[in-house]
Amino acid sequence: MEVKEKAVICALFFDVNNNDNKGAVNLLISSNKPHFNPQTLTVGGKKNCYVLDEGVLSKLKQPNSNFIELKPGNYKLKIRESNATYWSSEQKFQLEPWALLWIKDGKFISNLTGLEVEETWCSLNGLQDEFILEVKEKTTILGFFFDTYKEDNKGQVVLEINTVSVTEVTEEYEGQKEPQVTVGTGGNVSKDNITLVSTGGGTTTGGGRFSAENRPLAKVAAAN
């Protein structure tokens, strides 16, 4: 991250119930700027957990819109395009496209960690960001756009999900450093593209449609 003006970072842990949460995630911030001392942000699994209302999340769940089930296989996820904005009347700056994904109800491995898990939150930030998901058991993906105020939100972020070859998965793992994490208690793109659409609307709904070339899996429409 290149900081142009003073920026604030607030790190959170998302969950629908934090009663049995414990431990923490430590984030390291370093810089090549002279005299900058590396800093650590500690995100407590319970103390810094933003508890989400499952009832609200279920209302946001739109099959063929922002929700999809993935069968066992290898998939690459990335942002394809975006016209989302926070300000419908006054665009203060061009919004960097992003979407927050809730991946659960199965077993999968992300090339970002190399760990087999049954649930995770993952974000895509910018058009260059992508990751590979090895789905071991049928998994669901929900796409969200979080904001503190949604009335002036509009537009959408289009995510693309492509199947990839085992060779490409292996190459991605080899290109990653060993994950520096501690846990308590892994290239050909098909022509059969799958697209997922997420947008700038908090609790708004949307619609999706299928076509012969690109099969939209999920779409969240912004507020009108």
N, C-alpha and C positions, 0 to 999 in steps of 0.2 A: 504494500500500500504506500503510495506516494502522497504525503500530506502537504497540501498547498497552504491551508490555513488551519489554525488550531481545531482539532477534531476530538470528539468524545467517543469512547468505546465503552459500551455496557454489555457484559457477557451474561447470558442467562441459560438456564437449564429448563427445557420444556418437558412437561409430563401432564397426564390427566389425573394423576394421584401421586402425591409425594410422601404418603405415610410411611412407606418402607424404603424410601431413598436414603442413601448414605454415601459417604466418600465425596470426592471432588475431582474436577478436571483442571489441570494447571496449564495455562496458556503462556507461552514465552513471546515477548516482544523484543526484538533486537533491531539494530540499525547500523549502517555504515557511517552515520553522522558522527563526527568527532565529539568526544566527551559525553556520548549517550551511554548511560548504564543500562544494560538489559533489565527489563522489568517482567514481572510475572503476575498474571491475573488468575486468581483462584475462584473457580465457579463451583460452589457447593451444590451437590445433588439435591439437597433438601433446603438449605438456607437461601440459595439463589434460584430456586425453582419457580418458574411462572406456571401456575396450575391452570390448565385449559379446561373449559367446560365441555365435556363429551357431548352433551345435548346440543350445544352450539355447533360443534364440529360435525355432528351427524346431519344437521340442517344444511351445512355447506357441501356435504357429500353429494355429488351429481354424477351418476353413472353416465358414461360416454361424454363426460364433461371434465371434472377435475379428479376423477377416480378411475383406476384401471387395475385389473388383475394380470399379473405376469406369470406365465407357466415356466417351469424349469428351463433354463437356457442362459445365454450370455447377452447382455444388453448394454449399449452405450447411451447415456443421457446427457443432453446438452440443450442450451437455449438456441432456438433457430432464429427468432425475430421478436421484436417488441415495439409497441407504440404506447405503452403504459405511461401514465403521468399522475402525479399527485394533485396537480392544479389544473382544473378544467378552464378557468378564466384567465389565469396569469401563470404562464410557464416560467418558473424562476431559473431552472436549468434542466438540461436533458437528463432524464432519469436513467441510471444504470439498471439494465434489466436484471431482475432476480426473482427467485421463487423458493419457497420453503416446502420441502417434501417430507411427508410422514410415511415411512416404509415399514410395513409390519405384516403380521399374520402369515408367517412362513419362515423359511430359513434362506439366508443369502449372505454373500460376501461382497464387500465393496473393495475395489482396488486401492482406495484411499487408506484402508486400515489393514486389509488382509485377514480380518477376523470374521468368523461365522457367527452371525447374530440373528435374532428373531424380530428385532425392532430397532429403529433408529430414526433420528431427524437428520436431514441433509439439505444443504442449500446449494443452489446454483447462482453464481454471481458473475454476470457479464457474459458476453458472447463467446469468449475464449474458454470459459470454464466447462468442464465435462468430467464424468467419471463412469467407470464400468461396474456393472452389477452382475454377479454370478448368482442366479436364482437356483437354489437347491430344491426348495419346495415352493408351491404356488404362493406368491407374495402380492400384497396390494400396495398401491402407491396413491397417496392423496396429495394434491397440489394446493398450496395456500399462498395468499398474499396478506401479510400482516401490516397493520397501520393503526395509529392512534385516532385517526379521523378519516372516514371513507366517503363522506358526502360529495367531495369534489374529485374523487378518483375516476379515471376513465381509461379505456384502452385495455390491452392485454399483453401477456408475455407468452409466446408460443415455445413450448418445449418439444424436442424431438427425441424419440426413443427408437434406436436401430438395433437389430440383432447383429452380433459380431462373431467372428470365428474364434475357436479355441486358441489359435496362434496369436491373434491380436490380444487376447486376454493374457496370455503368457508373457508377451512383450511388454504389456502395461505393468505387470507385476515386477518384471526384471528391471524396468525403468524407475521403479519406486525405491526409495531408501527403506531400510527396515523400519517398521513403525515404532516410534519411541513412545509406546504407551504401556501402562501397567493395568492388567485386568484382574479384578477380584475373583472370585469363586473358581480364491483365494487367486492377417487382418483384412478380413474382408467384410465390408458393410453390405448387408443385403439390400436389394432394391425395394423390399417390402417395408417401407418406412412407416413408423407409427408416430403420430404427433400428439403432444399433450399441451394444452393451453391453460395458463394460469394468469390471473390479472390483478389489477389494483383495486379490488373491492373486498372489504372485510367480510360481511355476512351476506353478500349478494349472490344471486344465482346466475346460471347461464345455460347454454345449450350446445350440443355438439352434433355433427353430422358426418357421415362416412362417404368417402369418394373412392374411386378406383385406384388412384395413384397414392394418395396419402390418407391413412386411416386415423382420424383424430380419436384419441383415447380419452382426453379429458379437457374440459374447458370451464373456466370460472369467469363470468362476465363481470365487468366493473359496474359500479353504480351509474345510473343514468344521469 
